[in-house]
């Protein structure tokens, strides 16, 4: 079952974008949707994943190392992610 993951961390939009550059354009296995929200000195990340296991694997193998590269190993740690099982999911094309 798909899950919604949300977490916040101390950081700027520029640092968030640098982490994105390190991660590259390849969509991680199991990721359905992703967005980042600027909270003014903090960032909030909201994702939809196929499963909690996909999210955990991405965090361990790709996100953690990318954040350490940009923020340093002693940089601010994100809060514990909130993971919620989705009851319903409809994906619609974004109209521009």
PDB file of N, CA, C and O in Angstrom:
ATOM      1  N   UNK A   1       0.836  -1.180   0.000  1.00  0.00           N
ATOM      2  CA  UNK A   1       0.000   0.000   0.000  1.00  0.00           C
ATOM      3  C   UNK A   1       0.878   1.239   0.000  1.00  0.00           C
ATOM      4  O   UNK A   1       1.898   1.287   0.687  1.00  0.00           O
ATOM      5  N   UNK A   2       0.481   2.235  -0.768  1.00  0.00           N
ATOM      6  CA  UNK A   2       1.237   3.481  -0.866  1.00  0.00           C
ATOM      7  C   UNK A   2       1.208   4.225   0.462  1.00  0.00           C
ATOM      8  O   UNK A   2       0.262   4.107   1.241  1.00  0.00           O
ATOM      9  N   UNK A   3       2.273   4.999   0.702  1.00  0.00           N
ATOM     10  CA  UNK A   3       2.379   5.775   1.931  1.00  0.00           C
ATOM     11  C   UNK A   3       2.729   7.223   1.621  1.00  0.00           C
ATOM     12  O   UNK A   3       3.383   7.530   0.625  1.00  0.00           O
ATOM     13  N   UNK A   4       2.270   8.103   2.510  1.00  0.00           N
ATOM     14  CA  UNK A   4       2.628   9.511   2.490  1.00  0.00           C
ATOM     15  C   UNK A   4       3.715   9.707   3.529  1.00  0.00           C
ATOM     16  O   UNK A   4       3.545   9.318   4.685  1.00  0.00           O
ATOM     17  N   UNK A   5       4.836  10.308   3.131  1.00  0.00           N
ATOM     18  CA  UNK A   5       5.907  10.602   4.087  1.00  0.00           C
ATOM     19  C   UNK A   5       6.096  12.109   4.151  1.00  0.00           C
ATOM     20  O   UNK A   5       6.121  12.787   3.124  1.00  0.00           O
ATOM     21  N   UNK A   6       6.229  12.621   5.361  1.00  0.00           N
ATOM     22  CA  UNK A   6       6.498  14.044   5.549  1.00  0.00           C
ATOM     23  C   UNK A   6       7.578  14.191   6.607  1.00  0.00           C
ATOM     24  O   UNK A   6       7.601  13.461   7.598  1.00  0.00           O
ATOM     25  N   UNK A   7       8.463  15.137   6.386  1.00  0.00           N
ATOM     26  CA  UNK A   7       9.465  15.460   7.393  1.00  0.00           C
ATOM     27  C   UNK A   7       9.981  16.868   7.153  1.00  0.00           C
ATOM     28  O   UNK A   7       9.912  17.395   6.043  1.00  0.00           O
ATOM     29  N   UNK A   8      10.503  17.471   8.225  1.00  0.00           N
ATOM     30  CA  UNK A   8      11.043  18.819   8.173  1.00  0.00           C
ATOM     31  C   UNK A   8      12.495  18.801   8.617  1.00  0.00           C
ATOM     32  O   UNK A   8      12.911  17.945   9.397  1.00  0.00           O
ATOM     33  N   UNK A   9      13.269  19.771   8.103  1.00  0.00           N
ATOM     34  CA  UNK A   9      14.661  19.896   8.519  1.00  0.00           C
ATOM     35  C   UNK A   9      15.099  21.344   8.396  1.00  0.00           C
ATOM     36  O   UNK A   9      14.573  22.104   7.583  1.00  0.00           O
ATOM     37  N   UNK A  10      16.077  21.713   9.222  1.00  0.00           N
ATOM     38  CA  UNK A  10      16.659  23.050   9.150  1.00  0.00           C
ATOM     39  C   UNK A  10      17.486  23.130   7.870  1.00  0.00           C
ATOM     40  O   UNK A  10      18.371  22.303   7.649  1.00  0.00           O
ATOM     41  N   UNK A  11      17.207  24.103   7.045  1.00  0.00           N
ATOM     42  CA  UNK A  11      17.958  24.260   5.807  1.00  0.00           C
ATOM     43  C   UNK A  11      17.302  25.281   4.905  1.00  0.00           C
ATOM     44  O   UNK A  11      16.128  25.615   5.061  1.00  0.00           O
ATOM     45  N   UNK A  12      18.078  25.764   3.967  1.00  0.00           N
ATOM     46  CA  UNK A  12      17.598  26.765   3.021  1.00  0.00           C
ATOM     47  C   UNK A  12      17.149  26.104   1.723  1.00  0.00           C
ATOM     48  O   UNK A  12      17.436  24.935   1.466  1.00  0.00           O
ATOM     49  N   UNK A  13      16.443  26.879   0.920  1.00  0.00           N
ATOM     50  CA  UNK A  13      16.050  26.401  -0.406  1.00  0.00           C
ATOM     51  C   UNK A  13      17.295  26.065  -1.223  1.00  0.00           C
ATOM     52  O   UNK A  13      17.304  25.095  -1.982  1.00  0.00           O
ATOM     53  N   UNK A  14      18.350  26.873  -1.064  1.00  0.00           N
ATOM     54  CA  UNK A  14      19.583  26.629  -1.812  1.00  0.00           C
ATOM     55  C   UNK A  14      20.209  25.288  -1.419  1.00  0.00           C
ATOM     56  O   UNK A  14      20.673  24.546  -2.284  1.00  0.00           O
ATOM     57  N   UNK A  15      20.223  24.976  -0.132  1.00  0.00           N
ATOM     58  CA  UNK A  15      20.763  23.683   0.311  1.00  0.00           C
ATOM     59  C   UNK A  15      19.890  22.533  -0.181  1.00  0.00           C
ATOM     60  O   UNK A  15      20.404  21.499  -0.609  1.00  0.00           O
ATOM     61  N   UNK A  16      18.592  22.708  -0.123  1.00  0.00           N
ATOM     62  CA  UNK A  16      17.654  21.707  -0.646  1.00  0.00           C
ATOM     63  C   UNK A  16      17.938  21.454  -2.128  1.00  0.00           C
ATOM     64  O   UNK A  16      18.000  20.305  -2.567  1.00  0.00           O
ATOM     65  N   UNK A  17      18.112  22.533  -2.893  1.00  0.00           N
ATOM     66  CA  UNK A  17      18.382  22.391  -4.328  1.00  0.00           C
ATOM     67  C   UNK A  17      19.727  21.704  -4.582  1.00  0.00           C
ATOM     68  O   UNK A  17      19.849  20.912  -5.517  1.00  0.00           O
ATOM     69  N   UNK A  18      20.737  22.001  -3.756  1.00  0.00           N
ATOM     70  CA  UNK A  18      22.042  21.345  -3.911  1.00  0.00           C
ATOM     71  C   UNK A  18      21.934  19.852  -3.655  1.00  0.00           C
ATOM     72  O   UNK A  18      22.547  19.054  -4.364  1.00  0.00           O
ATOM     73  N   UNK A  19      21.158  19.467  -2.647  1.00  0.00           N
ATOM     74  CA  UNK A  19      20.946  18.033  -2.401  1.00  0.00           C
ATOM     75  C   UNK A  19      20.280  17.409  -3.625  1.00  0.00           C
ATOM     76  O   UNK A  19      20.643  16.306  -4.036  1.00  0.00           O
ATOM     77  N   UNK A  20      19.313  18.105  -4.203  1.00  0.00           N
ATOM     78  CA  UNK A  20      18.657  17.615  -5.417  1.00  0.00           C
ATOM     79  C   UNK A  20      19.623  17.440  -6.570  1.00  0.00           C
ATOM     80  O   UNK A  20      19.513  16.484  -7.338  1.00  0.00           O
ATOM     81  N   UNK A  21      20.573  18.359  -6.697  1.00  0.00           N
ATOM     82  CA  UNK A  21      21.591  18.243  -7.751  1.00  0.00           C
ATOM     83  C   UNK A  21      22.466  17.014  -7.526  1.00  0.00           C
ATOM     84  O   UNK A  21      22.790  16.301  -8.476  1.00  0.00           O
ATOM     85  N   UNK A  22      22.850  16.762  -6.277  1.00  0.00           N
ATOM     86  CA  UNK A  22      23.669  15.588  -5.966  1.00  0.00           C
ATOM     87  C   UNK A  22      22.885  14.310  -6.264  1.00  0.00           C
ATOM     88  O   UNK A  22      23.446  13.343  -6.780  1.00  0.00           O
ATOM     89  N   UNK A  23      21.592  14.301  -5.942  1.00  0.00           N
ATOM     90  CA  UNK A  23      20.766  13.118  -6.201  1.00  0.00           C
ATOM     91  C   UNK A  23      20.601  12.864  -7.694  1.00  0.00           C
ATOM     92  O   UNK A  23      20.502  11.712  -8.118  1.00  0.00           O
ATOM     93  N   UNK A  24      20.569  13.921  -8.490  1.00  0.00           N
ATOM     94  CA  UNK A  24      20.412  13.770  -9.926  1.00  0.00           C
ATOM     95  C   UNK A  24      18.958  13.611 -10.333  1.00  0.00           C
ATOM     96  O   UNK A  24      18.057  13.640  -9.495  1.00  0.00           O
ATOM     97  N   UNK A  25      18.747  13.445 -11.614  1.00  0.00           N
ATOM     98  CA  UNK A  25      17.396  13.413 -12.181  1.00  0.00           C
ATOM     99  C   UNK A  25      16.737  12.040 -12.129  1.00  0.00           C
ATOM    100  O   UNK A  25      15.535  11.929 -12.370  1.00  0.00           O
ATOM    101  N   UNK A  26      17.493  10.998 -11.820  1.00  0.00           N
ATOM    102  CA  UNK A  26      16.924   9.652 -11.804  1.00  0.00           C
ATOM    103  C   UNK A  26      15.869   9.531 -10.703  1.00  0.00           C
ATOM    104  O   UNK A  26      16.139   9.809  -9.534  1.00  0.00           O
ATOM    105  N   UNK A  27      14.676   9.117 -11.092  1.00  0.00           N
ATOM    106  CA  UNK A  27      13.591   8.949 -10.124  1.00  0.00           C
ATOM    107  C   UNK A  27      13.857   7.680  -9.318  1.00  0.00           C
ATOM    108  O   UNK A  27      14.067   6.613  -9.896  1.00  0.00           O
ATOM    109  N   UNK A  28      13.849   7.786  -7.988  1.00  0.00           N
ATOM    110  CA  UNK A  28      14.110   6.609  -7.165  1.00  0.00           C
ATOM    111  C   UNK A  28      13.016   5.548  -7.342  1.00  0.00           C
ATOM    112  O   UNK A  28      11.850   5.867  -7.573  1.00  0.00           O
ATOM    113  N   UNK A  29      13.412   4.316  -7.230  1.00  0.00           N
ATOM    114  CA  UNK A  29      12.463   3.212  -7.318  1.00  0.00           C
ATOM    115  C   UNK A  29      11.400   3.375  -6.235  1.00  0.00           C
ATOM    116  O   UNK A  29      11.724   3.550  -5.061  1.00  0.00           O
ATOM    117  N   UNK A  30      10.149   3.318  -6.630  1.00  0.00           N
ATOM    118  CA  UNK A  30       9.043   3.379  -5.682  1.00  0.00           C
ATOM    119  C   UNK A  30       8.500   4.768  -5.407  1.00  0.00           C
ATOM    120  O   UNK A  30       7.479   4.898  -4.731  1.00  0.00           O
ATOM    121  N   UNK A  31       9.156   5.822  -5.914  1.00  0.00           N
ATOM    122  CA  UNK A  31       8.665   7.178  -5.675  1.00  0.00           C
ATOM    123  C   UNK A  31       7.531   7.494  -6.641  1.00  0.00           C
ATOM    124  O   UNK A  31       7.670   7.327  -7.853  1.00  0.00           O
ATOM    125  N   UNK A  32       6.414   7.948  -6.098  1.00  0.00           N
ATOM    126  CA  UNK A  32       5.257   8.309  -6.910  1.00  0.00           C
ATOM    127  C   UNK A  32       5.193   9.823  -7.101  1.00  0.00           C
ATOM    128  O   UNK A  32       4.944  10.297  -8.210  1.00  0.00           O
ATOM    129  N   UNK A  33       5.416  10.586  -6.026  1.00  0.00           N
ATOM    130  CA  UNK A  33       5.347  12.050  -6.096  1.00  0.00           C
ATOM    131  C   UNK A  33       6.246  12.646  -5.024  1.00  0.00           C
ATOM    132  O   UNK A  33       6.476  12.033  -3.981  1.00  0.00           O
ATOM    133  N   UNK A  34       6.751  13.846  -5.289  1.00  0.00           N
ATOM    134  CA  UNK A  34       7.655  14.532  -4.355  1.00  0.00           C
ATOM    135  C   UNK A  34       7.454  16.028  -4.465  1.00  0.00           C
ATOM    136  O   UNK A  34       7.245  16.558  -5.556  1.00  0.00           O
ATOM    137  N   UNK A  35       7.518  16.713  -3.324  1.00  0.00           N
ATOM    138  CA  UNK A  35       7.564  18.168  -3.320  1.00  0.00           C
ATOM    139  C   UNK A  35       8.299  18.656  -2.086  1.00  0.00           C
ATOM    140  O   UNK A  35       8.340  17.981  -1.058  1.00  0.00           O
ATOM    141  N   UNK A  36       8.878  19.841  -2.207  1.00  0.00           N
ATOM    142  CA  UNK A  36       9.528  20.499  -1.087  1.00  0.00           C
ATOM    143  C   UNK A  36       8.862  21.845  -0.845  1.00  0.00           C
ATOM    144  O   UNK A  36       8.493  22.542  -1.790  1.00  0.00           O
ATOM    145  N   UNK A  37       8.709  22.208   0.426  1.00  0.00           N
ATOM    146  CA  UNK A  37       8.037  23.449   0.792  1.00  0.00           C
ATOM    147  C   UNK A  37       8.998  24.296   1.623  1.00  0.00           C
ATOM    148  O   UNK A  37       9.547  23.823   2.618  1.00  0.00           O
ATOM    149  N   UNK A  38       9.198  25.543   1.215  1.00  0.00           N
ATOM    150  CA  UNK A  38      10.047  26.478   1.952  1.00  0.00           C
ATOM    151  C   UNK A  38       9.252  27.042   3.122  1.00  0.00           C
ATOM    152  O   UNK A  38       8.224  27.692   2.928  1.00  0.00           O
ATOM    153  N   UNK A  39       9.729  26.792   4.332  1.00  0.00           N
ATOM    154  CA  UNK A  39       9.089  27.305   5.539  1.00  0.00           C
ATOM    155  C   UNK A  39       9.885  28.455   6.145  1.00  0.00           C
ATOM    156  O   UNK A  39       9.693  28.790   7.314  1.00  0.00           O
ATOM    157  N   UNK A  40      10.772  29.059   5.365  1.00  0.00           N
ATOM    158  CA  UNK A  40      11.563  30.185   5.851  1.00  0.00           C
ATOM    159  C   UNK A  40      12.624  29.752   6.850  1.00  0.00           C
ATOM    160  O   UNK A  40      12.458  29.947   8.054  1.00  0.00           O
ATOM    161  N   UNK A  41      13.707  29.169   6.365  1.00  0.00           N
ATOM    162  CA  UNK A  41      14.779  28.669   7.227  1.00  0.00           C
ATOM    163  C   UNK A  41      14.636  27.194   7.549  1.00  0.00           C
ATOM    164  O   UNK A  41      15.553  26.583   8.098  1.00  0.00           O
ATOM    165  N   UNK A  42      13.513  26.632   7.216  1.00  0.00           N
ATOM    166  CA  UNK A  42      13.252  25.199   7.335  1.00  0.00           C
ATOM    167  C   UNK A  42      12.640  24.742   6.019  1.00  0.00           C
ATOM    168  O   UNK A  42      12.042  25.528   5.285  1.00  0.00           O
ATOM    169  N   UNK A  43      12.801  23.473   5.742  1.00  0.00           N
ATOM    170  CA  UNK A  43      12.160  22.885   4.568  1.00  0.00           C
ATOM    171  C   UNK A  43      11.269  21.749   5.032  1.00  0.00           C
ATOM    172  O   UNK A  43      11.574  21.062   6.008  1.00  0.00           O
ATOM    173  N   UNK A  44      10.179  21.561   4.335  1.00  0.00           N
ATOM    174  CA  UNK A  44       9.296  20.426   4.567  1.00  0.00           C
ATOM    175  C   UNK A  44       9.256  19.619   3.283  1.00  0.00           C
ATOM    176  O   UNK A  44       9.073  20.173   2.199  1.00  0.00           O
ATOM    177  N   UNK A  45       9.426  18.315   3.404  1.00  0.00           N
ATOM    178  CA  UNK A  45       9.386  17.425   2.249  1.00  0.00           C
ATOM    179  C   UNK A  45       8.167  16.525   2.386  1.00  0.00           C
ATOM    180  O   UNK A  45       7.920  15.939   3.441  1.00  0.00           O
ATOM    181  N   UNK A  46       7.412  16.428   1.301  1.00  0.00           N
ATOM    182  CA  UNK A  46       6.220  15.592   1.258  1.00  0.00           C
ATOM    183  C   UNK A  46       6.366  14.670   0.053  1.00  0.00           C
ATOM    184  O   UNK A  46       6.508  15.128  -1.081  1.00  0.00           O
ATOM    185  N   UNK A  47       6.329  13.367   0.316  1.00  0.00           N
ATOM    186  CA  UNK A  47       6.468  12.370  -0.750  1.00  0.00           C
ATOM    187  C   UNK A  47       5.328  11.365  -0.678  1.00  0.00           C
ATOM    188  O   UNK A  47       4.703  11.181   0.366  1.00  0.00           O
ATOM    189  N   UNK A  48       5.074  10.724  -1.802  1.00  0.00           N
ATOM    190  CA  UNK A  48       4.234   9.532  -1.848  1.00  0.00           C
ATOM    191  C   UNK A  48       5.105   8.420  -2.414  1.00  0.00           C
ATOM    192  O   UNK A  48       5.696   8.559  -3.485  1.00  0.00           O
ATOM    193  N   UNK A  49       5.176   7.308  -1.677  1.00  0.00           N
ATOM    194  CA  UNK A  49       5.988   6.153  -2.047  1.00  0.00           C
ATOM    195  C   UNK A  49       5.101   4.920  -2.190  1.00  0.00           C
ATOM    196  O   UNK A  49       4.036   4.830  -1.579  1.00  0.00           O
ATOM    197  N   UNK A  50       5.554   3.984  -3.000  1.00  0.00           N
ATOM    198  CA  UNK A  50       4.816   2.727  -3.148  1.00  0.00           C
ATOM    199  C   UNK A  50       4.753   1.958  -1.838  1.00  0.00           C
ATOM    200  O   UNK A  50       3.789   1.233  -1.591  1.00  0.00           O
ATOM    201  N   UNK A  51       5.776   2.110  -0.992  1.00  0.00           N
ATOM    202  CA  UNK A  51       5.809   1.389   0.283  1.00  0.00           C
ATOM    203  C   UNK A  51       6.788   2.068   1.233  1.00  0.00           C
ATOM    204  O   UNK A  51       7.651   2.825   0.790  1.00  0.00           O
ATOM    205  N   UNK A  52       6.665   1.807   2.536  1.00  0.00           N
ATOM    206  CA  UNK A  52       7.640   2.343   3.481  1.00  0.00           C
ATOM    207  C   UNK A  52       9.052   1.814   3.213  1.00  0.00           C
ATOM    208  O   UNK A  52      10.040   2.501   3.473  1.00  0.00           O
ATOM    209  N   UNK A  53       9.136   0.604   2.698  1.00  0.00           N
ATOM    210  CA  UNK A  53      10.441   0.008   2.403  1.00  0.00           C
ATOM    211  C   UNK A  53      11.166   0.764   1.296  1.00  0.00           C
ATOM    212  O   UNK A  53      12.382   0.939   1.358  1.00  0.00           O
ATOM    213  N   UNK A  54      10.424   1.213   0.281  1.00  0.00           N
ATOM    214  CA  UNK A  54      11.042   2.012  -0.780  1.00  0.00           C
ATOM    215  C   UNK A  54      11.607   3.312  -0.214  1.00  0.00           C
ATOM    216  O   UNK A  54      12.714   3.723  -0.563  1.00  0.00           O
ATOM    217  N   UNK A  55      10.833   3.956   0.668  1.00  0.00           N
ATOM    218  CA  UNK A  55      11.288   5.200   1.289  1.00  0.00           C
ATOM    219  C   UNK A  55      12.542   4.959   2.122  1.00  0.00           C
ATOM    220  O   UNK A  55      13.501   5.727   2.042  1.00  0.00           O
ATOM    221  N   UNK A  56      12.535   3.900   2.917  1.00  0.00           N
ATOM    222  CA  UNK A  56      13.685   3.596   3.783  1.00  0.00           C
ATOM    223  C   UNK A  56      14.935   3.310   2.960  1.00  0.00           C
ATOM    224  O   UNK A  56      16.020   3.783   3.298  1.00  0.00           O
ATOM    225  N   UNK A  57      14.794   2.548   1.896  1.00  0.00           N
ATOM    226  CA  UNK A  57      15.935   2.216   1.044  1.00  0.00           C
ATOM    227  C   UNK A  57      16.521   3.471   0.410  1.00  0.00           C
ATOM    228  O   UNK A  57      17.740   3.641   0.370  1.00  0.00           O
ATOM    229  N   UNK A  58      15.649   4.353  -0.086  1.00  0.00           N
ATOM    230  CA  UNK A  58      16.113   5.603  -0.678  1.00  0.00           C
ATOM    231  C   UNK A  58      16.851   6.450   0.354  1.00  0.00           C
ATOM    232  O   UNK A  58      17.908   7.009   0.061  1.00  0.00           O
ATOM    233  N   UNK A  59      16.301   6.543   1.545  1.00  0.00           N
ATOM    234  CA  UNK A  59      16.926   7.335   2.594  1.00  0.00           C
ATOM    235  C   UNK A  59      18.310   6.833   2.947  1.00  0.00           C
ATOM    236  O   UNK A  59      19.238   7.626   3.111  1.00  0.00           O
ATOM    237  N   UNK A  60      18.456   5.531   3.063  1.00  0.00           N
ATOM    238  CA  UNK A  60      19.742   4.934   3.427  1.00  0.00           C
ATOM    239  C   UNK A  60      20.767   5.009   2.308  1.00  0.00           C
ATOM    240  O   UNK A  60      21.917   5.391   2.527  1.00  0.00           O
ATOM    241  N   UNK A  61      20.343   4.643   1.118  1.00  0.00           N
ATOM    242  CA  UNK A  61      21.295   4.479   0.021  1.00  0.00           C
ATOM    243  C   UNK A  61      21.591   5.766  -0.749  1.00  0.00           C
ATOM    244  O   UNK A  61      22.691   5.929  -1.278  1.00  0.00           O
ATOM    245  N   UNK A  62      20.626   6.678  -0.816  1.00  0.00           N
ATOM    246  CA  UNK A  62      20.838   7.859  -1.661  1.00  0.00           C
ATOM    247  C   UNK A  62      20.699   9.184  -0.915  1.00  0.00           C
ATOM    248  O   UNK A  62      21.578  10.042  -0.999  1.00  0.00           O
ATOM    249  N   UNK A  63      19.596   9.352  -0.185  1.00  0.00           N
ATOM    250  CA  UNK A  63      19.351  10.650   0.440  1.00  0.00           C
ATOM    251  C   UNK A  63      20.350  10.954   1.548  1.00  0.00           C
ATOM    252  O   UNK A  63      20.915  12.047   1.585  1.00  0.00           O
ATOM    253  N   UNK A  64      20.574  10.011   2.443  1.00  0.00           N
ATOM    254  CA  UNK A  64      21.516  10.237   3.539  1.00  0.00           C
ATOM    255  C   UNK A  64      22.890  10.660   3.055  1.00  0.00           C
ATOM    256  O   UNK A  64      23.422  11.665   3.526  1.00  0.00           O
ATOM    257  N   UNK A  65      23.485   9.910   2.115  1.00  0.00           N
ATOM    258  CA  UNK A  65      24.791  10.319   1.595  1.00  0.00           C
ATOM    259  C   UNK A  65      24.767  11.676   0.877  1.00  0.00           C
ATOM    260  O   UNK A  65      25.726  12.441   0.979  1.00  0.00           O
ATOM    261  N   UNK A  66      23.686  11.980   0.157  1.00  0.00           N
ATOM    262  CA  UNK A  66      23.605  13.269  -0.546  1.00  0.00           C
ATOM    263  C   UNK A  66      23.517  14.423   0.454  1.00  0.00           C
ATOM    264  O   UNK A  66      24.168  15.451   0.270  1.00  0.00           O
ATOM    265  N   UNK A  67      22.724  14.261   1.501  1.00  0.00           N
ATOM    266  CA  UNK A  67      22.606  15.301   2.521  1.00  0.00           C
ATOM    267  C   UNK A  67      23.943  15.494   3.226  1.00  0.00           C
ATOM    268  O   UNK A  67      24.353  16.629   3.471  1.00  0.00           O
ATOM    269  N   UNK A  68      24.633  14.396   3.557  1.00  0.00           N
ATOM    270  CA  UNK A  68      25.940  14.491   4.215  1.00  0.00           C
ATOM    271  C   UNK A  68      26.945  15.221   3.329  1.00  0.00           C
ATOM    272  O   UNK A  68      27.772  15.985   3.826  1.00  0.00           O
ATOM    273  N   UNK A  69      26.878  14.988   2.017  1.00  0.00           N
ATOM    274  CA  UNK A  69      27.790  15.658   1.089  1.00  0.00           C
ATOM    275  C   UNK A  69      27.556  17.167   1.079  1.00  0.00           C
ATOM    276  O   UNK A  69      28.512  17.942   1.041  1.00  0.00           O
ATOM    277  N   UNK A  70      26.303  17.584   1.113  1.00  0.00           N
ATOM    278  CA  UNK A  70      25.968  19.008   1.038  1.00  0.00           C
ATOM    279  C   UNK A  70      26.060  19.688   2.402  1.00  0.00           C
ATOM    280  O   UNK A  70      26.615  20.782   2.513  1.00  0.00           O
ATOM    281  N   UNK A  71      25.522  19.052   3.434  1.00  0.00           N
ATOM    282  CA  UNK A  71      25.393  19.696   4.748  1.00  0.00           C
ATOM    283  C   UNK A  71      26.506  19.298   5.721  1.00  0.00           C
ATOM    284  O   UNK A  71      26.660  19.909   6.778  1.00  0.00           O
ATOM    285  N   UNK A  72      27.274  18.277   5.360  1.00  0.00           N
ATOM    286  CA  UNK A  72      28.291  17.774   6.282  1.00  0.00           C
ATOM    287  C   UNK A  72      27.697  16.733   7.218  1.00  0.00           C
ATOM    288  O   UNK A  72      26.487  16.706   7.445  1.00  0.00           O
ATOM    289  N   UNK A  73      28.540  15.894   7.748  1.00  0.00           N
ATOM    290  CA  UNK A  73      28.052  14.822   8.612  1.00  0.00           C
ATOM    291  C   UNK A  73      27.547  15.331   9.955  1.00  0.00           C
ATOM    292  O   UNK A  73      26.800  14.630  10.638  1.00  0.00           O
ATOM    293  N   UNK A  74      27.945  16.544  10.344  1.00  0.00           N
ATOM    294  CA  UNK A  74      27.461  17.099  11.600  1.00  0.00           C
ATOM    295  C   UNK A  74      26.418  18.191  11.373  1.00  0.00           C
ATOM    296  O   UNK A  74      26.160  19.002  12.261  1.00  0.00           O
ATOM    297  N   UNK A  75      25.821  18.208  10.182  1.00  0.00           N
ATOM    298  CA  UNK A  75      24.773  19.178   9.871  1.00  0.00           C
ATOM    299  C   UNK A  75      23.492  18.840  10.606  1.00  0.00           C
ATOM    300  O   UNK A  75      23.409  17.812  11.278  1.00  0.00           O
ATOM    301  N   UNK A  76      22.491  19.702  10.482  1.00  0.00           N
ATOM    302  CA  UNK A  76      21.237  19.467  11.183  1.00  0.00           C
ATOM    303  C   UNK A  76      20.558  18.184  10.707  1.00  0.00           C
ATOM    304  O   UNK A  76      20.490  17.916   9.507  1.00  0.00           O
ATOM    305  N   UNK A  77      20.069  17.415  11.635  1.00  0.00           N
ATOM    306  CA  UNK A  77      19.387  16.156  11.300  1.00  0.00           C
ATOM    307  C   UNK A  77      17.907  16.439  11.084  1.00  0.00           C
ATOM    308  O   UNK A  77      17.320  17.261  11.787  1.00  0.00           O
ATOM    309  N   UNK A  78      17.304  15.763  10.117  1.00  0.00           N
ATOM    310  CA  UNK A  78      15.867  15.946   9.925  1.00  0.00           C
ATOM    311  C   UNK A  78      15.106  15.330  11.090  1.00  0.00           C
ATOM    312  O   UNK A  78      15.596  14.418  11.757  1.00  0.00           O
ATOM    313  N   UNK A  79      13.926  15.831  11.320  1.00  0.00           N
ATOM    314  CA  UNK A  79      13.065  15.200  12.307  1.00  0.00           C
ATOM    315  C   UNK A  79      12.649  13.826  11.804  1.00  0.00           C
ATOM    316  O   UNK A  79      12.787  13.522  10.619  1.00  0.00           O
ATOM    317  N   UNK A  80      12.147  13.014  12.693  1.00  0.00           N
ATOM    318  CA  UNK A  80      11.679  11.684  12.290  1.00  0.00           C
ATOM    319  C   UNK A  80      10.552  11.844  11.277  1.00  0.00           C
ATOM    320  O   UNK A  80       9.645  12.653  11.477  1.00  0.00           O
ATOM    321  N   UNK A  81      10.604  11.084  10.203  1.00  0.00           N
ATOM    322  CA  UNK A  81       9.546  11.210   9.203  1.00  0.00           C
ATOM    323  C   UNK A  81       8.217  10.678   9.745  1.00  0.00           C
ATOM    324  O   UNK A  81       8.172   9.722  10.520  1.00  0.00           O
ATOM    325  N   UNK A  82       7.164  11.318   9.317  1.00  0.00           N
ATOM    326  CA  UNK A  82       5.829  10.804   9.605  1.00  0.00           C
ATOM    327  C   UNK A  82       5.421   9.974   8.395  1.00  0.00           C
ATOM    328  O   UNK A  82       5.475  10.459   7.264  1.00  0.00           O
ATOM    329  N   UNK A  83       5.022   8.752   8.619  1.00  0.00           N
ATOM    330  CA  UNK A  83       4.648   7.846   7.532  1.00  0.00           C
ATOM    331  C   UNK A  83       3.210   7.403   7.767  1.00  0.00           C
ATOM    332  O   UNK A  83       2.877   6.841   8.810  1.00  0.00           O
ATOM    333  N   UNK A  84       2.369   7.667   6.774  1.00  0.00           N
ATOM    334  CA  UNK A  84       0.952   7.322   6.886  1.00  0.00           C
ATOM    335  C   UNK A  84       0.532   6.495   5.678  1.00  0.00           C
ATOM    336  O   UNK A  84       0.836   6.842   4.537  1.00  0.00           O
ATOM    337  N   UNK A  85      -0.162   5.409   5.941  1.00  0.00           N
ATOM    338  CA  UNK A  85      -0.686   4.584   4.855  1.00  0.00           C
ATOM    339  C   UNK A  85      -1.841   5.325   4.197  1.00  0.00           C
ATOM    340  O   UNK A  85      -2.716   5.869   4.872  1.00  0.00           O
ATOM    341  N   UNK A  86      -1.828   5.337   2.879  1.00  0.00           N
ATOM    342  CA  UNK A  86      -2.879   6.028   2.137  1.00  0.00           C
ATOM    343  C   UNK A  86      -4.093   5.127   1.958  1.00  0.00           C
ATOM    344  O   UNK A  86      -3.963   3.936   1.676  1.00  0.00           O
ATOM    345  N   UNK A  87      -5.239   5.697   2.122  1.00  0.00           N
ATOM    346  CA  UNK A  87      -6.489   4.975   1.872  1.00  0.00           C
ATOM    347  C   UNK A  87      -6.825   5.013   0.385  1.00  0.00           C
ATOM    348  O   UNK A  87      -7.358   4.052  -0.170  1.00  0.00           O
ATOM    349  N   UNK A  88      -6.506   6.133  -0.245  1.00  0.00           N
ATOM    350  CA  UNK A  88      -6.913   6.346  -1.624  1.00  0.00           C
ATOM    351  C   UNK A  88      -5.847   7.199  -2.311  1.00  0.00           C
ATOM    352  O   UNK A  88      -5.269   8.091  -1.688  1.00  0.00           O
ATOM    353  N   UNK A  89      -5.590   6.935  -3.562  1.00  0.00           N
ATOM    354  CA  UNK A  89      -4.629   7.728  -4.321  1.00  0.00           C
ATOM    355  C   UNK A  89      -5.085   7.826  -5.761  1.00  0.00           C
ATOM    356  O   UNK A  89      -5.287   6.818  -6.439  1.00  0.00           O
ATOM    357  N   UNK A  90      -5.246   9.060  -6.215  1.00  0.00           N
ATOM    358  CA  UNK A  90      -5.560   9.328  -7.617  1.00  0.00           C
ATOM    359  C   UNK A  90      -4.490  10.278  -8.125  1.00  0.00           C
ATOM    360  O   UNK A  90      -4.203  11.287  -7.480  1.00  0.00           O
ATOM    361  N   UNK A  91      -3.908   9.977  -9.248  1.00  0.00           N
ATOM    362  CA  UNK A  91      -2.864  10.831  -9.820  1.00  0.00           C
ATOM    363  C   UNK A  91      -3.430  11.451 -11.081  1.00  0.00           C
ATOM    364  O   UNK A  91      -3.914  10.756 -11.974  1.00  0.00           O
ATOM    365  N   UNK A  92      -3.361  12.777 -11.139  1.00  0.00           N
ATOM    366  CA  UNK A  92      -3.899  13.514 -12.279  1.00  0.00           C
ATOM    367  C   UNK A  92      -2.776  14.280 -12.951  1.00  0.00           C
ATOM    368  O   UNK A  92      -1.796  14.663 -12.314  1.00  0.00           O
ATOM    369  N   UNK A  93      -2.931  14.492 -14.222  1.00  0.00           N
ATOM    370  CA  UNK A  93      -1.941  15.281 -14.959  1.00  0.00           C
ATOM    371  C   UNK A  93      -2.011  16.726 -14.492  1.00  0.00           C
ATOM    372  O   UNK A  93      -3.092  17.283 -14.298  1.00  0.00           O
ATOM    373  N   UNK A  94      -0.839  17.322 -14.315  1.00  0.00           N
ATOM    374  CA  UNK A  94      -0.750  18.720 -13.901  1.00  0.00           C
ATOM    375  C   UNK A  94      -0.964  19.599 -15.126  1.00  0.00           C
ATOM    376  O   UNK A  94      -0.269  19.447 -16.131  1.00  0.00           O
ATOM    377  N   UNK A  95      -1.912  20.505 -15.046  1.00  0.00           N
ATOM    378  CA  UNK A  95      -2.191  21.405 -16.155  1.00  0.00           C
ATOM    379  C   UNK A  95      -1.439  22.702 -15.935  1.00  0.00           C
ATOM    380  O   UNK A  95      -1.524  23.307 -14.866  1.00  0.00           O
ATOM    381  N   UNK A  96      -0.709  23.122 -16.940  1.00  0.00           N
ATOM    382  CA  UNK A  96       0.105  24.351 -16.827  1.00  0.00           C
ATOM    383  C   UNK A  96      -0.536  25.483 -17.561  1.00  0.00           C
ATOM    384  O   UNK A  96       0.001  26.590 -17.578  1.00  0.00           O
TER     385      UNK A  96
END
